[in-house]
């Protein structure tokens, strides 16, 4: 299990990079310190994401990671940890 944690944290970092690069995502004040805790999660609703922000995330994933994802899939991902799990399955 210890081997899994660093990989999971790396995928969380990639997920955070994707979300931070999105000009339509806003991290709530005070959350920054909690983001390095693997058990802490933020929903896309917490980040103020709407369908346009989801489309931006979809575009970023395709351009930066070569991963195609639909808007429906983005809606199903729902959170930071969900995005990390999605990246793991997609080979991100």
Secondary structure, DSSP 8 states (H G I E B T S, - for coil): -HHHHHHHHHHHHHHHHHHHT-TT----TT-GGGGG-TT---BTTTTT--HHHHHHHHHHIIIII-----HHHHHHH-BHHHHHHHHHHHT-
